């Protein structure tokens, strides 16, 4: 990454959590992809259906290991920590 991007990332890390929330919302609103239309919708739905079928089959075949909610949260917390962040809980 460029020095500019690294500087921006560091400045974001120094923001208060509510400022980060506002920044992320602003960026998301500005850079949101347009909603799919027509044939794209059918294609996307078919792709998701295929992905769901694939995942269900993996579970039924026992080729994937399911995580408890607690383990999933622990992993998310660890991921946040690696990036110097702390996840806020409701």
C-alpha positions as a Markdown table, in Angstrom:
| # | Residue | x | y | z |
|---|---|---|---|---|
| 1 | Unk | 0.0 | 0.0 | 0.0 |
| 2 | Unk | 1.0 | 3.5 | -0.5 |
| 3 | Unk | 2.3 | 5.7 | 2.2 |
| 4 | Unk | -0.9 | 7.8 | 1.9 |
| 5 | Unk | -3.1 | 4.8 | 2.5 |
| 6 | Unk | -1.0 | 3.8 | 5.5 |
| 7 | Unk | -1.2 | 7.3 | 6.9 |
| 8 | Unk | -5.0 | 7.4 | 6.5 |
| 9 | Unk | -5.3 | 4.0 | 8.2 |
| 10 | Unk | -3.3 | 5.2 | 11.2 |
| 11 | Unk | -5.4 | 8.3 | 11.4 |
| 12 | Unk | -8.6 | 6.2 | 11.4 |
| 13 | Unk | -7.2 | 4.1 | 14.3 |
| 14 | Unk | -6.9 | 7.3 | 16.3 |
| 15 | Unk | -10.5 | 8.3 | 15.8 |
| 16 | Unk | -13.2 | 7.8 | 18.5 |
| 17 | Unk | -15.5 | 4.8 | 17.8 |
| 18 | Unk | -18.5 | 7.0 | 16.9 |
| 19 | Unk | -16.3 | 8.9 | 14.4 |
| 20 | Unk | -15.3 | 5.7 | 12.8 |
| 21 | Unk | -18.9 | 4.7 | 12.6 |
| 22 | Unk | -19.8 | 7.9 | 10.8 |
| 23 | Unk | -16.8 | 7.6 | 8.5 |
| 24 | Unk | -17.7 | 4.1 | 7.5 |
| 25 | Unk | -21.4 | 5.0 | 6.9 |
| 26 | Unk | -20.3 | 7.9 | 4.7 |
| 27 | Unk | -17.9 | 5.8 | 2.7 |
| 28 | Unk | -20.5 | 3.0 | 2.3 |
| 29 | Unk | -23.1 | 5.5 | 1.1 |
| 30 | Unk | -20.7 | 7.1 | -1.4 |
| 31 | Unk | -19.3 | 3.8 | -2.8 |
| 32 | Unk | -22.3 | 1.5 | -2.6 |
| 33 | Unk | -22.7 | -0.7 | -5.7 |
| 34 | Unk | -26.0 | -0.2 | -7.6 |
| 35 | Unk | -28.7 | -2.8 | -7.1 |
| 36 | Unk | -28.8 | -5.5 | -9.7 |
| 37 | Unk | -31.6 | -5.5 | -12.2 |
| 38 | Unk | -33.4 | -7.9 | -14.6 |
| 39 | Unk | -31.3 | -10.9 | -15.6 |
| 40 | Unk | -28.6 | -10.1 | -13.1 |
| 41 | Unk | -31.1 | -10.7 | -10.2 |
| 42 | Unk | -32.0 | -14.2 | -11.5 |
| 43 | Unk | -28.3 | -15.0 | -12.1 |
| 44 | Unk | -27.3 | -13.8 | -8.6 |
| 45 | Unk | -30.2 | -15.8 | -7.0 |
| 46 | Unk | -29.2 | -18.9 | -8.9 |
| 47 | Unk | -25.6 | -18.5 | -7.8 |
| 48 | Unk | -26.6 | -18.1 | -4.1 |
| 49 | Unk | -28.9 | -21.1 | -4.4 |
| 50 | Unk | -26.0 | -23.2 | -5.7 |
| 51 | Unk | -23.7 | -21.9 | -2.9 |
| 52 | Unk | -26.3 | -22.8 | -0.3 |
| 53 | Unk | -26.7 | -26.3 | -1.7 |
| 54 | Unk | -22.9 | -26.7 | -1.8 |
| 55 | Unk | -22.6 | -25.7 | 1.9 |
| 56 | Unk | -25.5 | -27.9 | 3.0 |
| 57 | Unk | -23.9 | -30.8 | 1.2 |
| 58 | Unk | -20.5 | -30.1 | 2.9 |
| 59 | Unk | -22.3 | -30.2 | 6.3 |
| 60 | Unk | -24.2 | -33.4 | 5.5 |
| 61 | Unk | -21.0 | -35.0 | 4.1 |
| 62 | Unk | -19.0 | -34.0 | 7.3 |
| 63 | Unk | -16.3 | -32.3 | 5.2 |
| 64 | Unk | -16.6 | -29.0 | 7.1 |
| 65 | Unk | -16.3 | -28.4 | 10.8 |
| 66 | Unk | -19.1 | -26.3 | 12.3 |
| 67 | Unk | -18.3 | -23.7 | 15.0 |
| 68 | Unk | -20.2 | -22.8 | 18.1 |
| 69 | Unk | -21.3 | -19.2 | 18.4 |
| 70 | Unk | -18.8 | -18.8 | 21.2 |
| 71 | Unk | -15.9 | -20.1 | 19.0 |
| 72 | Unk | -17.0 | -17.9 | 16.1 |
| 73 | Unk | -17.1 | -14.8 | 18.4 |
| 74 | Unk | -13.7 | -15.7 | 19.8 |
| 75 | Unk | -12.3 | -15.8 | 16.3 |
| 76 | Unk | -13.9 | -12.5 | 15.3 |
| 77 | Unk | -12.4 | -10.9 | 18.4 |
| 78 | Unk | -9.0 | -12.3 | 17.6 |
| 79 | Unk | -9.3 | -10.9 | 14.0 |
| 80 | Unk | -10.2 | -7.5 | 15.3 |
| 81 | Unk | -7.3 | -7.6 | 17.8 |
| 82 | Unk | -4.8 | -8.4 | 15.0 |
| 83 | Unk | -5.9 | -5.2 | 13.4 |
| 84 | Unk | -5.7 | -3.1 | 16.6 |
| 85 | Unk | -9.5 | -2.9 | 17.0 |
| 86 | Unk | -11.9 | -3.9 | 19.6 |
| 87 | Unk | -15.4 | -5.2 | 18.6 |
| 88 | Unk | -18.3 | -3.4 | 20.3 |
| 89 | Unk | -21.1 | -5.5 | 21.5 |
| 90 | Unk | -24.7 | -4.4 | 22.0 |
